[in-house]
Amino acid sequence: MSATTAETLSPGWLDSLFTRSITEAVAAVGDSSGVPALEWRVRIDNGEIVVLGTPPEHSSEPVALCREWARALGLDRGRYDASEDVSSWSRVDGPWLIEVSTSIY
């Protein structure tokens, strides 16, 4: 067995493959829409796939950036959480939830 095959079959390799594929596909939507990059994370729990995008830590306009992404992805505005100062936009489609948020929580 080659080293590459052994690495591919290490624990968590499938989650890693899915995560990389999903984040690359979502980032491509932003590229084609001319939207600056977000930082993407993917969580796969009990058959649900959650794709979370947040602005880079030192983003000067995080709300505007999230708003642009929400338009590009067809997301709906969520409720503003004043206690945590978080704005979010999301969409549910079957087992998928995609969300952009101004804060990591």
Backbone as a ProteinNet text record, in pm:
[ID]
protein_1_A
[PRIMARY]
MSATTAETLSPGWLDSLFTRSITEAVAAVGDSSGVPALEWRVRIDNGEIVVLGTPPEHSSEPVALCREWARALGLDRGRYDASEDVSSWSRVDGPWLIEVSTSIY
[TERTIARY]
85	0	90	63.8	146.1	113.9	204	182.1	57.7	36.1	-81.4	-209.1	-212.4	-330.5	-350	-242.2	-252.7	-306.8	-261.3	-311.8	-459.2	-496.8	-635.2	-727.2	-680.7	-764.7	-750.9	-678.7	-666.2	-800.7	-819.3	-947	-983.2	-1108.2	-1155.7	-1130.8	-1072.4	-1039.1	-1163.3	-1273.1	-1393.7	-1455.1	-1462.9	-1511.1	-1422.9	-1292.9	-1199.1	-1222	-1244	-1270.5	-1399.5	-1506.7	-1634	-1619.4	-1554.1	-1536.6	-1462.6	-1352.7	-1273.9	-1355.1	-1426.5	-1507.3	-1618.3	-1686.4	-1796.7	-1744.8	-1638.5	-1588.1	-1533.9	-1471.2	-1423.1	-1539.2	-1647.2	-1763.9	-1832.1	-1846.4	-1909.5	-1820	-1690.1	-1597.5	-1603.1	-1623.7	-1633.7	-1754.8	-1864.3	-1981.5	-1942.7	-1870	-1824.2	-1731.8	-1638.2	-1547	-1623.4	-1720.2	-1794.8	-1886.7	-1923.7	-2009	-1927.3	-1795.3	-1709.5	-1717.5	-1752.6	-1766.9	-1636.8	-1584.9	-1463.9	-1485.9	-1378.2	-1384.4	-1433.8	-1503.9	-1537.7	-1454.1	-1450	-1388.5	-1500.4	-1484.3	-1590.5	-1554.7	-1654.6	-1642.2	-1760.5	-1738.9	-1845.5	-1853.8	-1975.8	-2001.6	-2100.4	-2068.3	-2157.5	-2197.3	-2325.8	-2375.9	-2504.6	-2505.4	-2628.2	-2705.1	-2634.7	-2700.9	-2731.3	-2701.3	-2720.5	-2586.1	-2585.5	-2463.9	-2481.7	-2397.6	-2405	-2281.9	-2304.8	-2197.5	-2203.3	-2099	-2096	-1987.9	-2025.8	-1930.4	-1925.4	-1804	-1785.7	-1678.1	-1687.2	-1584.3	-1449.2	-1341.1	-1209.4	-1206	-1122.4	-1118.4	-1106.4	-1027.2	-1003.9	-1080.5	-1194.4	-1276.8	-1327.8	-1315.5	-1357.2	-1508.6	-1576.7	-1722	-1787.8	-1789	-1840	-1987.5	-2070.7	-2213.4	-2234.2	-2167.8	-2180.3	-2130.1	-2020.4	-1965.8	-2064.5	-2121.3	-2220.5	-2343.8	-2385.2	-2501.4	-2475.8	-2354.4	-2319.6	-2326.3	-2272.7	-2276.5	-2419.3	-2500.7	-2641	-2711.7	-2685.8	-2745.2	-2693.9	-2563.3	-2503.5	-2557.7	-2588.2	-2633.7	-2784.8	-2856.7	-3002.2	-3045.7	-2976.5	-3006.9	-3108.5	-3181	-3279.5	-3218.2	-3258.1	-3209.1	-3262.4	-3173.7	-3214.7	-3240.9	-3279.3	-3302.1	-3168.5	-3162.7	-3043	-3039.9	-2928.1	-2912.8	-2834.7	-2907.6	-2844.4	-2753.1	-2788.4	-2706.5	-2568	-2558.5	-2429.3	-2377.5	-2455.6	-2420	-2387.9	-2480.4	-2462.7	-2573.7	-2534.4	-2629.1	-2605.2	-2713.4	-2696	-2798.6	-2764.2	-2849.3	-2836.2	-2944.7	-2934.8	-3039.1	-3022	-3115.2	-3104.9	-3219.4	-3224.9	-3277.3	-3210.5	-3253.6	-3229.5	-3335.6	-3320.7	-3230	-3125.8	-3036.6	-2930.8	-2934.2	-2833.2	-2879.4	-2789.2	-2808.5	-2685.4	-2706.5	-2595.2	-2623.7	-2524.1	-2541.2	-2416.8	-2437.2	-2328.9	-2364	-2262.5	-2284.1	-2168.9	-2199	-2095.2	-2008.9	-2040	-1963.4	-1955.8	-1845.1	-1831.9	-1893.2	-1984.2	-2045.7	-2047
-116.7	0	123.5	217.2	337.7	431.1	526.9	623.7	706.7	741.9	822.3	746.3	617.5	536.1	522.9	502.6	490.3	619	735.1	862.9	878.5	839.7	852.5	769.5	653.9	564	583	686.2	711.1	755.3	742.4	781.6	926	945.8	1079.8	1123	1035	1076.9	1112	1041.5	1068.3	1202.9	1231.4	1362.7	1473.5	1450.6	1549.5	1572.8	1465.5	1475.8	1553	1519	1589.6	1736.9	1764.6	1902.9	1984.4	1931.7	2003.3	2025.4	1924.6	1936.4	2039.7	2036.4	2129.6	2272.5	2294.9	2431.4	2485.9	2401.7	2446.6	2482.8	2404.8	2433.1	2563.3	2585.3	2709	2828.6	2815.4	2923.9	2959.2	2860.1	2884.7	2971.4	2956.5	3042.2	3187.1	3210.1	3345.2	3400.4	3317.3	3360.3	3402.6	3320.5	3351.7	3471.9	3502.8	3618.6	3743.1	3728.1	3841.2	3883.7	3790.9	3820.9	3783.1	3871.7	3836.5	3710.8	3641.9	3511.4	3520	3415.8	3390	3271	3248.4	3127.5	3026.1	2906.2	2805.2	2687.9	2637.1	2515.3	2425.5	2297.5	2200	2107	2083.7	1990.4	1886.7	1761.4	1653.3	1578.4	1590.8	1530.5	1455.4	1325.8	1245.8	1269.3	1269.6	1284.7	1427.8	1524.6	1665.2	1725.6	1804	1869.1	2018.1	2076.1	2218	2285.9	2384.4	2459.5	2601.3	2642.3	2771.9	2860.7	2981.3	3078.4	3200.4	3245.9	3366.5	3453	3585.1	3673.3	3647	3677.7	3668	3755.5	3719.4	3784.9	3937	3987.9	4132.4	4199	4143.2	4201	4338.1	4437.1	4572.9	4591.5	4513.5	4525.7	4387.4	4320.2	4183	4169.7	4264.8	4254.9	4269.9	4366.8	4386.6	4264.2	4205.4	4086.1	3969.7	3948.7	3841.4	3867.9	3992.7	4028	3993.9	4022.9	3988.9	3838.1	3762.1	3616.7	3564.6	3624.1	3582	3599.6	3711.1	3732.7	3629.1	3604.5	3509.8	3368.4	3331.5	3195.5	3183.7	3294	3290.8	3257.8	3314.8	3286.6	3386.1	3343.4	3428	3489.2	3612.2	3683.5	3617	3591.9	3537.8	3651.1	3616	3717.6	3767.6	3897.1	3956.2	3922	3871.3	3837.4	3949.6	4042.7	4158.6	4118.6	4012.1	3972	3924.9	3868.4	3821.2	3906.4	4008	4095	4012.6	3923.8	3833.7	3855	3875.2	3876.5	3750.1	3687.9	3564.6	3554.5	3474.6	3444	3294.1	3226.3	3081.2	3027.6	2900.7	2828	2680	2615.2	2471.4	2404.9	2297.4	2221.2	2073.7	2002.9	1862.7	1853.4	1768.5	1754	1864.4	1958.7	2063.2	2191.7	2254.6	2389.9	2468	2578.4	2667	2799.3	2851.7	2975.4	3061.5	3192.4	3288.5	3372.7	3403.2	3471.8	3567.2	3678.3	3775.9	3736.4	3625.8	3584.5	3432.8	3383.8	3239.6	3209.5	3113.7	3077	2929.4
0	0	0	-89.1	-96.2	19.9	46	154.5	127.3	0.9	-33.7	-2.5	-36.8	-7.9	141.9	216.5	361.8	422.5	372	422.4	389.3	268.2	224.8	312.1	355.6	432.9	583.6	625.7	768.9	826	956.7	1017.2	981.2	943.9	910.5	767.5	684.5	548.4	467.6	488.1	410.2	449.1	579	622.5	566.8	568.6	515.9	366.7	292.4	149.1	123	195.3	178.9	214.8	325.6	370	265.6	216	115.5	-11.2	-56.7	-178.7	-162.6	-48.5	-24.8	-15.2	61.4	76.9	-54.5	-135.5	-266.6	-358	-355	-439.1	-397.5	-267.6	-220.1	-252.5	-232.5	-264.7	-413	-498.5	-642.9	-676.5	-601.2	-621.3	-594.5	-486.8	-455.2	-561.2	-608.2	-714.2	-838.6	-879.6	-1002	-983.5	-859.1	-830.2	-797	-788.8	-756	-610	-522.5	-379.9	-308	-222.3	-146.9	-62.2	-34.8	32.6	176.5	216.8	356.7	402.4	531.2	585.7	604.2	548.3	547.8	636.3	706.8	786.6	752.7	761	734.5	854.8	899.3	1008.6	957.1	975.3	934	1060.8	1097.7	1221.3	1193.9	1221.3	1211.3	1081.9	970.3	840.9	801.5	886.5	852.4	815.3	708	662.8	684.5	769.2	801.8	743.2	656.1	591.7	647.3	718.6	786.2	727.3	688.7	637.7	726.9	758.7	838.6	773.9	793.6	738.6	804.9	733.5	796.4	922.4	1016.3	1147.4	1139.9	1049.7	1043.7	929.8	893.9	787.8	831.8	743.1	779.8	772.8	690.6	673.1	677.7	793	797.7	760.1	799.1	766.6	616.3	555.3	410.3	334.3	379.8	315.1	324.6	442.2	458.6	373	364.7	283.1	135.4	86.4	-52.4	-74.8	19.9	8.8	13.7	99.5	110	-23.5	-90.2	-223.4	-323.1	-322.1	-417.4	-398.4	-274.1	-243.8	-227.4	-237.5	-221.7	-80.1	18.9	158.9	214.3	316.1	384	508.8	536.3	654.8	781.5	876.1	1005.5	1102.3	1220.4	1323.3	1375.6	1402	1460.9	1609.1	1656.5	1797.7	1865.2	1928.1	1991	2106.3	2177.6	2292.2	2249	2130.1	2079.9	1964.6	1923	1810.9	1686	1650.6	1537	1435.1	1310.1	1199	1118.8	1069.3	992.5	881	781.4	668	645.5	610.1	595	498	468.2	381.7	416.1	426	451	324.9	285.1	167.9	198.9	237.8	278.1	398.9	392.7	507.4	515.2	422.7	413.9	481.6	555.2	606.1	564.9	492.8	461.8	529.8	596.4	672.4	661.9	647.5	663.3	785	862.2	989.1	1014.8	1083.5	1114.1	1232.4	1296.3	1413.3	1420.4	1470.7	1493	1628.7	1632	1759.8	1777.9
[MASK]
+++++++++++++++++++++++++++++++++++++++++++++++++++++++++++++++++++++++++++++++++++++++++++++++++++++++++

